Amino acid sequence: MNVTITLGGLLVGLVLILRQFLPATWGLLKLKAGGKGKSPDPDAAPARFNLREHIPFLLGATVGMLAISCPGGIICTLAAKIVGFSNTAGDKVLAAGAGGTTTSVTRHAAASMTQYGALVTVLLVAAVIILRKLLDKKARGQLGAGVWCGSTLGLSAGAAGLLGSVLIPAVNQLGHMIGGQA
């Protein structure tokens, strides 16, 4: 499937990352800079950065990046629709908010997922759908934001490098082991 991401889509993906990690990081930086250690707000950011709080987002982002890398099918089509929405929204924000224009941002080398890797990707998408029903509201929102972010940024240069060198070979190999082709 031939899908491209624009600077606006890249903006949307990066904003989703900021939305996820900035509050916890800001609270940590504020405490290190001499802010008060005790906060009257019980929902304030913790004194330490806890990666476990971000696992649903990271899992969703990984599945989203793998979904946009599928060679075709419903999963790739849905991920491409997410990229289209991100491109449209981000382009409007860049044009109206900052007066900028957008261009396509594409990866140079297409990652090749085998049918065995597609098997693992379908299993991961099914796991995300099942997990979505079992998680609380906050984790469900993080999971959805992660899938949106991963689908959008999966076509950017940095994420495509991660996909091509780490994630896709890993799911291809796992699929070969499941299919008995190791």
HELIX and SHEET records of a PDB file:
HELIX    1   1 LEU A    7  LYS A   32  1                                  26    
HELIX    2   2 LEU A   51  HIS A   54  5                                   4    
HELIX    3   3 ILE A   55  ILE A   68  1                                  14    
HELIX    4   4 GLY A   73  VAL A   93  1                                  21    
HELIX    5   5 LEU A   94  ALA A   98  3                                   5    
HELIX    6   6 GLN A  115  LEU A  134  1                                  20    
HELIX    7   7 LYS A  137  LEU A  153  1                                  17    
HELIX    8   8 ALA A  157  LEU A  162  1                                   6    
HELIX    9   9 LEU A  163  LEU A  167  3                                   5    
HELIX   10  10 ILE A  168  GLY A  179  1                                  12    
SHEET    1   A 2 ILE A   5  THR A   6  0                                        
SHEET    2   A 2 SER A 104  VAL A 105 -1                                        
END                                                                             
